[in-house]
């Protein structure tokens, strides 16, 4: 418990710039892990997995743009770091949504897209057999899990945590900006 409160206290002291770098770094590590599972663990991604990766790529791209654009004191004082932090947070929030949706498809809580699922889709027997015999990786199967949580589940936890971190920092920065204006 002490470690959690220490982390929260330290996180509150981070600037928007620093949180932006943190979100970029963790997004990059998450993508590296996904590619590691794919290439070294021989677990090819399904279409929903690839969609989730796009959210991280967008967050990294926007984050790097923001970091580069805010390297001078002049741009730091314009609110530009906050704008990019909000954009990165939105990209990560979308990634959390996709991961939560994908986890729900894997756990059969709801039907997934007919293009990569068999169990929840309304399709003919011939269409199901064609999908199962194709090269498409099925989105409604769990290829790997740890403690009963699938990769999509862990991805949801990571993306949601990053989204909350970005949102909390953004709100703090907005309040601080309003206080300086008053």
Buried (B, 14 or more C-beta within 10 A) or exposed (E): EEEEEEEEEEBEEBBBBEBBBBBBEBBBEBBEBBEEBBEEBEBBBBBBBEBBBEBBBBBBBBBBEBBEBBEEEEBBEEBBBBBBBBBBBBBBBBBBBBBBBBBBBBBEEEBBBBEBBBBBBEBEEEEBEEBEEEEBBBBBBBBEEEEEBBBBBBBBBBBBEBBBBBBBBBEBBEEEEEEEEE
